[in-house]
Amino acid sequence: MKHTQGKWEIKENGTEFESTIYSEGVRIAEVKSFGNGNGMFNDATVEERIANAKLIAAAPELLEVLKHVLVDIDFKFHPNLQDKCINAINNATL
């Protein structure tokens, strides 16, 4: 695995405009919103920023689950789903 290992967690930075994702003290990403989607910046709303931070923080767990699905599921009735799983894993790791 090339991504930072460990559980990714969100820390709110005391304002409604920024969240930071950490893993064991290592900063992974900052998710910012400088407005509410209606100002001079074309940013996500505060609600979207929070949802985006949650999605980013869940990424390692989602990747692991997807890898298990690829191994554990019989795709003979859903071959397109297998391709989608492989493509999603590749998009995240290559």
All heavy atoms as an XYZ file, in Angstrom:
737
protein
N       0.832     -1.184      0.000
C       0.000      0.000      0.000
C       0.874      1.245      0.000
O       1.825      1.329      0.740
C      -0.875      0.039      1.239
C      -1.820     -1.085      1.418
S      -3.454     -0.503      1.045
C      -4.165     -2.065      0.686
N       0.491      2.184     -0.808
C       1.246      3.424     -0.893
C       0.657      4.525     -0.026
O       1.346      5.466      0.306
C       1.307      3.895     -2.345
C       2.065      2.950     -3.245
C       2.068      3.466     -4.661
C       2.706      2.455     -5.585
N       2.680      2.882     -6.968
N      -0.626      4.419      0.330
C      -1.239      5.491      1.111
C      -0.843      5.384      2.582
O      -0.343      4.357      3.030
C      -2.764      5.487      0.949
C      -3.446      4.309      1.570
N      -3.657      3.144      0.871
C      -3.939      4.107      2.804
C      -4.272      2.273      1.666
N      -4.445      2.838      2.839
N      -1.043      6.459      3.309
C      -0.715      6.487      4.728
C      -1.568      5.472      5.471
O      -2.791      5.452      5.324
C      -0.961      7.899      5.296
O      -0.201      8.830      4.535
C      -0.578      7.977      6.756
N      -0.894      4.630      6.236
C      -1.580      3.570      6.966
C      -2.218      4.119      8.248
O      -1.900      5.213      8.694
C      -0.588      2.456      7.309
C       0.034      1.814      6.081
C      -1.002      1.187      5.173
O      -1.714      0.278      5.560
N      -1.099      1.686      3.956
N      -3.080      3.323      8.836
C      -3.747      3.701     10.078
C      -5.132      4.234      9.819
O      -5.543      4.448      8.682
N      -5.856      4.412     10.901
C      -7.216      4.943     10.814
C      -7.151      6.435     10.509
O      -6.424      7.176     11.152
C      -7.954      4.709     12.133
C      -9.377      5.219     12.126
C     -10.110      4.781     13.365
C     -11.504      5.342     13.450
N     -12.337      5.181     12.297
N      -7.897      6.861      9.511
C      -7.958      8.272      9.148
C      -9.097      8.919      9.923
O     -10.226      8.424      9.924
C      -8.162      8.432      7.653
C      -6.986      8.023      6.820
C      -5.905      7.285      7.210
C      -6.791      8.326      5.445
N      -5.047      7.108      6.164
C      -5.563      7.735      5.056
C      -7.513      9.020      4.495
C      -5.060      7.839      3.768
C      -7.019      9.112      3.212
C      -5.796      8.536      2.853
N      -8.801     10.019     10.581
C      -9.792     10.685     11.423
C      -9.875     12.166     11.080
O      -8.877     12.778     10.695
C      -9.425     10.518     12.896
C      -9.385      9.056     13.317
C      -8.948      8.856     14.740
O      -7.998      9.525     15.180
O      -9.574      8.023     15.411
N     -11.050     12.724     11.269
C     -11.302     14.134     10.975
C     -11.120     14.944     12.253
O     -11.616     14.578     13.310
C     -12.734     14.342     10.454
C     -12.950     13.541      9.181
C     -13.019     15.827     10.243
C     -14.397     13.473      8.757
N     -10.415     16.050     12.115
C     -10.319     17.024     13.206
C     -10.855     18.340     12.673
O     -10.348     18.861     11.674
C      -8.868     17.192     13.658
C      -8.708     18.231     14.747
C      -7.259     18.434     15.114
C      -7.146     19.565     16.119
N      -5.774     20.035     16.255
N     -11.879     18.838     13.307
C     -12.398     20.154     12.930
C     -11.447     21.199     13.502
O     -10.927     21.046     14.603
C     -13.821     20.348     13.451
C     -14.842     19.411     12.817
C     -14.983     19.603     11.314
O     -14.742     20.716     10.808
O     -15.341     18.630     10.633
N     -11.220     22.252     12.752
C     -10.212     23.236     13.125
C     -10.759     24.456     13.853
O     -10.119     25.491     13.892
C      -9.432     23.659     11.879
C      -8.661     22.494     11.301
O      -8.321     21.560     12.001
N      -8.410     22.540     10.011
N     -11.940     24.331     14.412
C     -12.495     25.419     15.202
C     -13.237     26.470     14.403
O     -13.697     27.449     14.966
N     -13.302     26.287     13.103
C     -14.093     27.196     12.276
C     -15.010     26.343     11.413
O     -14.812     25.139     11.286
C     -13.225     28.067     11.344
O     -12.729     27.256     10.279
C     -12.066     28.700     12.089
N     -15.976     26.981     10.813
C     -16.868     26.226      9.931
C     -16.282     26.038      8.542
O     -16.891     25.435      7.684
C     -18.226     26.919      9.833
C     -18.164     28.274      9.155
C     -19.528     28.917      8.999
O     -20.513     28.192      8.830
O     -19.581     30.157      9.064
N     -15.050     26.517      8.336
C     -14.493     26.545      6.995
C     -13.422     25.493      6.710
O     -12.945     25.413      5.594
C     -13.922     27.938      6.695
C     -14.930     29.025      6.856
C     -14.800     29.954      7.859
C     -16.038     29.097      6.021
C     -15.753     30.956      8.019
C     -16.982     30.084      6.167
C     -16.840     31.021      7.179
N     -13.023     24.686      7.709
C     -11.911     23.779      7.462
C     -11.987     22.528      8.334
O     -12.300     22.598      9.510
C     -10.592     24.517      7.741
C      -9.368     23.714      7.451
C      -8.105     24.525      7.636
O      -7.874     25.431      6.808
O      -7.387     24.270      8.596
N     -11.673     21.403      7.710
C     -11.496     20.133      8.408
C     -10.146     19.577      7.978
O      -9.725     19.765      6.840
C     -12.575     19.115      8.008
O     -13.856     19.583      8.308
N      -9.470     18.872      8.879
C      -8.205     18.229      8.544
C      -8.325     16.751      8.844
O      -8.888     16.365      9.862
C      -7.036     18.843      9.345
O      -7.022     20.259      9.122
C      -5.705     18.259      8.910
N      -7.811     15.919      7.944
C      -7.820     14.469      8.121
C      -6.414     14.060      8.550
O      -5.429     14.426      7.907
C      -8.252     13.731      6.835
C      -9.735     14.018      6.516
C      -8.075     12.232      6.988
C      -9.958     15.116      5.592
N      -6.341     13.331      9.663
C      -5.081     12.858     10.222
C      -5.095     11.339     10.344
O      -6.152     10.724     10.488
C      -4.866     13.416     11.640
C      -4.532     14.877     11.700
C      -5.529     15.827     11.882
C      -3.220     15.311     11.606
C      -5.227     17.180     11.959
C      -2.906     16.669     11.683
C      -3.905     17.592     11.865
O      -3.612     18.925     11.938
N      -3.903     10.767     10.336
C      -3.707      9.367     10.700
C      -2.500      9.304     11.626
O      -1.373      9.596     11.215
C      -3.452      8.502      9.464
O      -3.176      7.174      9.864
N      -2.753      8.973     12.874
C      -1.693      8.847     13.875
C      -0.783     10.075     13.882
O       0.439      9.973     13.868
C      -0.910      7.561     13.635
C      -1.785      6.322     13.748
C      -1.067      5.031     13.404
O       0.174      5.026     13.247
O      -1.764      4.017     13.291
N      -1.396     11.247     13.876
C      -0.657     12.492     13.948
C      -0.121     13.012     12.625
O       0.430     14.107     12.573
N      -0.264     12.251     11.562
C       0.206     12.672     10.239
C      -0.954     13.321      9.493
O      -2.012     12.709      9.338
C       0.755     11.465      9.436
C       1.123     11.883      8.021
C       1.938     10.836     10.148
N      -0.739     14.552      9.028
C      -1.800     15.239      8.278
C      -1.904     14.629      6.893
O      -0.940     14.539      6.146
C      -1.501     16.731      8.177
C      -2.597     17.488      7.450
C      -2.372     18.961      7.432
N      -1.009     19.260      7.013
C      -0.405     20.419      7.247
N      -1.019     21.361      7.901
N       0.822     20.623      6.827
N      -3.109     14.177      6.538
C      -3.380     13.554      5.245
C      -3.920     14.594      4.262
O      -3.481     14.676      3.122
C      -4.429     12.424      5.378
C      -4.020     11.408      6.437
C      -4.716     11.782      4.037
C      -2.759     10.662      6.134
N      -4.894     15.366      4.701
C      -5.550     16.309      3.798
C      -6.260     17.395      4.596
O      -6.648     17.173      5.749
C      -6.570     15.587      2.917
N      -6.437     18.516      3.952
C      -7.275     19.585      4.488
C      -8.425     19.796      3.515
O      -8.214     19.821      2.303
C      -6.485     20.882      4.646
C      -5.420     20.801      5.712
C      -4.625     22.088      5.850
O      -4.703     22.952      4.945
O      -3.911     22.214      6.849
N      -9.605     19.927      4.051
C     -10.789     20.175      3.243
C     -11.325     21.536      3.668
O     -11.646     21.742      4.831
C     -11.855     19.071      3.445
C     -13.051     19.326      2.548
C     -11.260     17.697      3.188
N     -11.374     22.447      2.707
C     -11.736     23.819      3.036
C     -12.953     24.274      2.256
O     -13.245     23.782      1.181
C     -10.564     24.754      2.741
C      -9.339     24.432      3.563
C      -8.233     25.404      3.303
C      -7.036     25.033      4.168
N      -6.098     26.120      4.304
N     -13.614     25.246      2.816
C     -14.725     25.911      2.164
C     -14.667     27.365      2.598
O     -14.777     27.659      3.780
C     -16.050     25.284      2.580
O     -17.122     25.990      2.007
N     -14.440     28.254      1.652
C     -14.281     29.666      1.983
C     -15.590     30.435      1.912
O     -15.610     31.628      2.030
C     -13.242     30.310      1.063
C     -11.865     29.772      1.306
C     -11.313     28.848      0.446
C     -11.143     30.168      2.413
C     -10.046     28.346      0.672
C      -9.873     29.669      2.644
C      -9.324     28.755      1.769
N     -16.642     29.743      1.692
C     -17.938     30.400      1.626
C     -19.015     29.357      1.748
O     -18.772     28.248      2.186
N     -20.169     29.715      1.358
C     -21.281     28.775      1.428
C     -21.820     28.514      0.028
O     -23.007     28.319     -0.158
C     -22.367     29.306      2.357
C     -23.131     28.174      3.005
O     -22.720     27.019      2.933
N     -24.243     28.493      3.635
N     -20.940     28.522     -0.951
C     -21.338     28.245     -2.319
C     -22.034     29.390     -3.003
O     -22.578     29.233     -4.080
N     -22.008     30.575     -2.381
C     -22.749     31.686     -2.975
C     -21.946     32.984     -3.040
O     -22.476     34.019     -3.366
C     -24.046     31.938     -2.195
C     -23.788     32.203     -0.731
O     -22.646     32.351     -0.305
N     -24.852     32.265      0.047
N     -20.666     32.939     -2.731
C     -19.851     34.150     -2.735
C     -18.963     34.217     -3.958
O     -19.234     33.614     -4.996
N     -17.858     34.945     -3.808
C     -16.942     35.094     -4.933
C     -16.180     33.808     -5.215
O     -15.661     33.614     -6.299
C     -15.977     36.254     -4.705
C     -15.054     36.103     -3.535
S     -14.030     37.575     -3.272
C     -12.539     37.106     -4.109
N     -16.082     32.921     -4.229
C     -15.450     31.625     -4.435
C     -16.522     30.612     -4.796
O     -17.594     30.601     -4.216
C     -14.728     31.162     -3.163
C     -13.631     32.083     -2.732
C     -13.784     32.894     -1.626
C     -12.444     32.140     -3.446
C     -12.774     33.747     -1.227
C     -11.419     32.991     -3.047
C     -11.585     33.800     -1.934
N     -16.236     29.767     -5.737
C     -17.178     28.716     -6.116
C     -16.841     27.466     -5.309
O     -16.378     26.469     -5.840
C     -17.103     28.447     -7.621
C     -18.207     27.544     -8.088
O     -19.236     27.417     -7.431
N     -17.998     26.900     -9.212
N     -17.021     27.539     -4.000
C     -16.662     26.462     -3.082
C     -17.866     25.617     -2.724
O     -19.019     26.009     -2.916
C     -16.102     27.035     -1.772
C     -14.689     27.528     -1.915
O     -14.031     27.185     -2.920
O     -14.233     28.248     -1.015
N     -17.541     24.493     -2.141
C     -18.580     23.643     -1.566
C     -19.215     24.377     -0.390
O     -18.599     25.236      0.245
C     -17.965     22.333     -1.075
N     -20.438     24.028     -0.108
C     -21.083     24.565      1.086
C     -20.430     23.927      2.313
O     -19.682     22.959      2.207
C     -22.584     24.258      1.090
O     -22.750     22.835      1.177
C     -23.283     24.800     -0.148
N     -20.727     24.459      3.484
C     -20.200     23.882      4.718
C     -20.643     22.427      4.849
O     -19.851     21.548      5.199
C     -20.642     24.710      5.941
C     -20.277     24.020      7.241
C     -20.035     26.109      5.876
N     -21.896     22.151      4.536
C     -22.411     20.779      4.618
C     -21.671     19.857      3.652
O     -21.337     18.722      3.992
C     -23.914     20.748      4.342
C     -24.761     21.416      5.409
C     -24.785     22.945      5.311
O     -24.430     23.511      4.236
O     -25.132     23.580      6.314
N     -21.410     20.342      2.442
C     -20.663     19.542      1.465
C     -19.223     19.323      1.921
O     -18.661     18.243      1.755
C     -20.679     20.227      0.094
C     -22.026     20.194     -0.585
C     -22.089     21.079     -1.809
O     -21.365     22.108     -1.877
O     -22.871     20.757     -2.710
N     -18.607     20.346      2.503
C     -17.243     20.213      3.000
C     -17.163     19.127      4.057
O     -16.269     18.279      4.034
C     -16.718     21.531      3.582
C     -15.310     21.359      4.178
C     -14.905     22.486      5.106
N     -15.832     22.859      6.132
C     -15.972     22.226      7.309
N     -15.285     21.150      7.582
N     -16.834     22.677      8.202
N     -18.102     19.113      4.976
C     -18.124     18.092      6.023
C     -18.320     16.711      5.409
O     -17.628     15.750      5.773
C     -19.218     18.412      7.060
C     -18.829     19.680      7.841
C     -19.447     17.244      8.000
C     -19.959     20.266      8.666
N     -19.228     16.591      4.454
C     -19.459     15.299      3.781
C     -18.216     14.867      3.006
O     -17.858     13.678      3.012
C     -20.671     15.399      2.853
N     -17.539     15.793      2.347
C     -16.313     15.476      1.612
C     -15.224     14.981      2.563
O     -14.513     14.017      2.263
C     -15.821     16.691      0.831
C     -16.747     17.063     -0.310
O     -17.555     16.270     -0.761
N     -16.639     18.298     -0.770
N     -15.087     15.642      3.710
C     -14.088     15.216      4.699
C     -14.386     13.805      5.202
O     -13.476     12.986      5.358
C     -14.038     16.207      5.863
N     -15.652     13.511      5.437
C     -16.034     12.167      5.883
C     -15.704     11.120      4.828
O     -15.220     10.029      5.149
C     -17.528     12.116      6.229
C     -17.881     12.856      7.496
C     -19.374     12.789      7.758
C     -19.749     13.531      9.033
N     -21.196     13.463      9.293
N     -15.963     11.446      3.568
C     -15.666     10.513      2.479
C     -14.165     10.259      2.361
O     -13.718      9.117      2.225
C     -16.233     11.044      1.161
C     -16.070     10.156     -0.062
C     -16.736      8.803      0.140
C     -16.643     10.851     -1.286
N     -13.378     11.320      2.447
C     -11.923     11.167      2.386
C     -11.426     10.326      3.555
O     -10.609      9.415      3.383
C     -11.230     12.544      2.355
C     -11.542     13.263      1.043
C      -9.725     12.403      2.557
C     -11.177     14.730      1.043
N     -11.910     10.608      4.755
C     -11.461      9.870      5.939
C     -11.841      8.396      5.866
O     -11.145      7.536      6.412
C     -12.038     10.503      7.206
N     -12.921      8.071      5.181
C     -13.378      6.681      5.060
C     -12.681      5.928      3.928
O     -12.829      4.711      3.814
C     -14.889      6.651      4.832
N     -11.907      6.619      3.093
C     -11.327      6.009      1.894
C     -10.530      4.729      2.156
O     -10.734      3.729      1.457
C     -10.479      7.030      1.141
N      -9.623      4.676      3.131
C      -8.878      3.426      3.341
C      -9.783      2.242      3.698
O      -9.587      1.134      3.207
C      -7.924      3.755      4.489
C      -7.780      5.229      4.459
C      -9.116      5.738      3.997
N     -10.782      2.494      4.533
C     -11.715      1.427      4.911
C     -12.546      0.986      3.709
O     -12.757     -0.215      3.488
C     -12.625      1.913      6.039
C     -13.565      0.852      6.544
C     -14.443      1.345      7.687
O     -14.375      2.533      8.061
O     -15.213      0.513      8.201
N     -13.006      1.929      2.911
C     -13.777      1.594      1.712
C     -12.942      0.776      0.736
O     -13.436     -0.186      0.135
C     -14.286      2.870      1.036
C     -15.328      3.663      1.808
C     -15.530      5.034      1.161
C     -16.631      2.910      1.892
N     -11.669      1.130      0.578
C     -10.778      0.392     -0.301
C     -10.608     -1.045      0.179
O     -10.674     -1.987     -0.625
C      -9.423      1.100     -0.393
C      -8.364      0.443     -1.268
C      -8.846      0.308     -2.716
C      -7.063      1.236     -1.198
N     -10.404     -1.234      1.472
C     -10.242     -2.588      2.019
C     -11.502     -3.422      1.815
O     -11.426     -4.593      1.436
C      -9.885     -2.533      3.501
C      -8.436     -2.248      3.751
C      -7.500     -3.236      3.060
O      -7.665     -4.461      3.241
O      -6.622     -2.767      2.322
N     -12.660     -2.839      2.072
C     -13.924     -3.556      1.884
C     -14.095     -3.944      0.429
O     -14.479     -5.077      0.108
C     -15.117     -2.707      2.377
C     -16.440     -3.310      1.941
C     -15.068     -2.564      3.891
N     -13.781     -3.042     -0.479
C     -13.913     -3.317     -1.905
C     -12.990     -4.458     -2.332
O     -13.371     -5.315     -3.131
C     -13.621     -2.050     -2.701
C     -14.038     -2.035     -4.164
C     -15.506     -2.403     -4.336
C     -13.763     -0.676     -4.762
N     -11.793     -4.499     -1.790
C     -10.873     -5.601     -2.091
C     -11.441     -6.933     -1.610
O     -11.324     -7.947     -2.295
C      -9.507     -5.343     -1.458
C      -8.720     -4.268     -2.161
C      -7.393     -4.045     -1.455
C      -6.566     -2.994     -2.130
N      -5.282     -2.786     -1.432
N     -12.063     -6.936     -0.425
C     -12.681     -8.165      0.086
C     -13.872     -8.578     -0.773
O     -14.064     -9.768     -1.034
C     -13.106     -7.999      1.549
C     -11.960     -8.008      2.500
N     -11.252     -9.142      2.804
C     -11.383     -7.002      3.200
C     -10.294     -8.848      3.657
N     -10.347     -7.553      3.910
N     -14.662     -7.614     -1.203
C     -15.798     -7.907     -2.082
C     -15.299     -8.576     -3.357
O     -15.864     -9.567     -3.819
C     -16.591     -6.620     -2.408
C     -17.549     -6.831     -3.576
C     -17.351     -6.143     -1.181
N     -14.230     -8.073     -3.910
C     -13.684     -8.615     -5.150
C     -13.273    -10.080     -4.987
O     -13.441    -10.885     -5.897
C     -12.490     -7.772     -5.592
C     -11.989     -7.958     -7.010
C     -13.091     -7.698     -8.023
C     -10.811     -7.047     -7.275
N     -12.797    -10.442     -3.814
C     -12.354    -11.814     -3.554
C     -13.517    -12.709     -3.144
O     -13.602    -13.876     -3.546
C     -11.264    -11.816     -2.452
C     -10.946    -13.232     -2.003
C     -10.012    -11.118     -2.947
N     -14.447    -12.180     -2.359
C     -15.468    -13.007     -1.708
C     -16.769    -13.171     -2.483
O     -17.562    -14.050     -2.158
C     -15.801    -12.431     -0.328
C     -14.621    -12.501      0.623
O     -13.704    -13.309      0.371
O     -14.605    -11.739      1.612
N     -17.018    -12.355     -3.474
C     -18.300    -12.388     -4.186
C     -18.166    -13.195     -5.478
O     -17.177    -13.070     -6.192
C     -18.780    -10.956     -4.512
C     -18.998    -10.158     -3.236
C     -20.032    -10.959     -5.373
C     -20.146    -10.621     -2.388
N     -19.182    -13.984     -5.774
C     -19.247    -14.694     -7.058
C     -19.895    -13.751     -8.066
O     -21.070    -13.416     -7.957
C     -20.079    -15.970     -6.905
C     -20.166    -16.766     -8.186
O     -19.622    -16.326     -9.222
O     -20.779    -17.842     -8.158
N     -19.130    -13.326     -9.042
C     -19.584    -12.314     -9.992
C     -20.200    -12.899    -11.262
O     -20.461    -12.149    -12.190
C     -18.417    -11.402    -10.383
C     -17.966    -10.495     -9.288
C     -16.837    -10.795     -8.542
C     -18.654     -9.337     -9.007
C     -16.406     -9.955     -7.530
C     -18.239     -8.485     -8.008
C     -17.110     -8.796     -7.261
N     -20.447    -14.196    -11.301
C     -20.925    -14.768    -12.564
C     -22.262    -14.176    -13.007
O     -22.555    -14.143    -14.192
C     -20.974    -16.289    -12.507
C     -22.035    -16.886    -11.642
C     -21.977    -18.409    -11.725
C     -22.625    -19.009    -10.504
N     -22.404    -20.425    -10.421
N     -23.071    -13.715    -12.067
C     -24.348    -13.105    -12.437
C     -24.242    -11.584    -12.553
O     -25.167    -10.927    -12.997
C     -25.428    -13.467    -11.419
C     -25.716    -14.938    -11.376
C     -25.371    -15.696    -10.269
C     -26.304    -15.582    -12.466
C     -25.626    -17.057    -10.240
C     -26.558    -16.938    -12.444
C     -26.212    -17.686    -11.321
N     -23.101    -11.039    -12.152
C     -22.902     -9.586    -12.202
C     -21.478     -9.256    -12.672
O     -20.715     -8.610    -11.959
C     -23.137     -8.969    -10.817
C     -24.485     -9.248    -10.259
N     -25.613     -8.628    -10.718
C     -24.884    -10.106     -9.292
C     -26.660     -9.086    -10.050
N     -26.246     -9.985     -9.181
N     -21.108     -9.658    -13.879
C     -19.730     -9.409    -14.335
C     -19.392     -7.922    -14.434
O     -18.241     -7.533    -14.241
C     -19.668    -10.095    -15.702
C     -21.090    -10.228    -16.136
C     -21.904    -10.346    -14.879
N     -20.370     -7.091    -14.720
C     -20.097     -5.652    -14.794
C     -19.706     -5.094    -13.434
O     -18.897     -4.170    -13.345
C     -21.306     -4.886    -15.339
C     -21.551     -5.181    -16.804
O     -20.659     -5.639    -17.512
N     -22.759     -4.932    -17.256
N     -20.282     -5.662    -12.378
C     -19.936     -5.215    -11.031
C     -18.473     -5.539    -10.718
O     -17.768     -4.742    -10.109
C     -20.857     -5.861     -9.997
C     -20.624     -5.463     -8.544
C     -20.773     -3.956     -8.365
C     -21.594     -6.206     -7.637
N     -17.999     -6.679    -11.165
C     -16.602     -7.049    -10.971
C     -15.693     -6.029    -11.655
O     -14.710     -5.568    -11.075
C     -16.324     -8.448    -11.492
C     -14.902     -8.904    -11.253
C     -14.655    -10.321    -11.738
O     -15.383    -10.842    -12.593
N     -13.649    -10.952    -11.191
N     -16.018     -5.677    -12.884
C     -15.226     -4.676    -13.609
C     -15.234     -3.332    -12.882
O     -14.208     -2.649    -12.801
C     -15.748     -4.494    -15.032
C     -15.515     -5.720    -15.908
O     -14.642     -6.545    -15.565
O     -16.215     -5.845    -16.931
N     -16.384     -2.949    -12.351
C     -16.477     -1.687    -11.617
C     -15.616     -1.720    -10.358
O     -14.965     -0.723    -10.018
C     -17.932     -1.375    -11.267
C     -18.749     -0.967    -12.469
C     -20.182     -0.672    -12.084
C     -20.985     -0.257    -13.313
N     -22.364      0.096    -12.988
N     -15.606     -2.852     -9.665
C     -14.768     -2.993     -8.476
C     -13.292     -2.868     -8.837
O     -12.540     -2.142     -8.178
C     -15.012     -4.333     -7.780
S     -16.599     -4.479     -6.947
N     -12.885     -3.559     -9.879
C     -11.482     -3.517    -10.324
C     -11.107     -2.106    -10.736
O     -10.038     -1.592    -10.355
C     -11.252     -4.518    -11.482
C     -11.362     -5.955    -10.957
C      -9.904     -4.285    -12.140
C     -11.417     -7.014    -12.035
N     -11.969     -1.431    -11.476
C     -11.676     -0.062    -11.918
C     -11.569      0.884    -10.732
O     -10.680      1.753    -10.689
C     -12.742      0.434    -12.893
C     -12.623     -0.211    -14.259
O     -11.552     -0.675    -14.633
N     -13.709     -0.249    -14.985
N     -12.455      0.740     -9.754
C     -12.416      1.608     -8.577
C     -11.137      1.392     -7.774
O     -10.492      2.361     -7.328
C     -13.641      1.373     -7.701
N     -10.746      0.149     -7.595
C      -9.501     -0.160     -6.886
C      -8.305      0.415     -7.643
O      -7.416      1.042     -7.055
C      -9.343     -1.679     -6.666
C     -10.388     -2.172     -5.660
C      -7.944     -2.021     -6.177
C     -10.505     -3.664     -5.569
N      -8.287      0.226     -8.951
C      -7.201      0.778     -9.761
C      -7.143      2.295     -9.695
O      -6.059      2.883     -9.605
C      -7.299      0.304    -11.201
C      -6.952     -1.170    -11.378
O      -6.303     -1.758    -10.515
N      -7.391     -1.756    -12.464
N      -8.299      2.932     -9.739
C      -8.332      4.407     -9.645
C      -7.765      4.899     -8.328
O      -7.157      5.971     -8.259
C      -9.761      4.925     -9.824
C     -10.232      4.840    -11.253
O      -9.447      4.781    -12.184
N     -11.541      4.830    -11.434
N      -7.948      4.121     -7.276
C      -7.479      4.514     -5.959
C      -6.016      4.164     -5.701
O      -5.389      4.753     -4.827
C      -8.343      3.865     -4.888
N      -5.477      3.217     -6.463
C      -4.159      2.705     -6.105
C      -3.091      2.840     -7.187
O      -1.909      2.676     -6.889
C      -4.241      1.216     -5.714
O      -4.755      0.456     -6.808
C      -5.127      1.029     -4.494
N      -3.475      3.047     -8.421
C      -2.460      3.127     -9.481
C      -2.096      4.550     -9.828
O      -2.789      5.468     -9.654
C      -2.952      2.411    -10.739
C      -3.221      0.929    -10.587
C      -3.728      0.348    -11.894
C      -1.974      0.184    -10.128
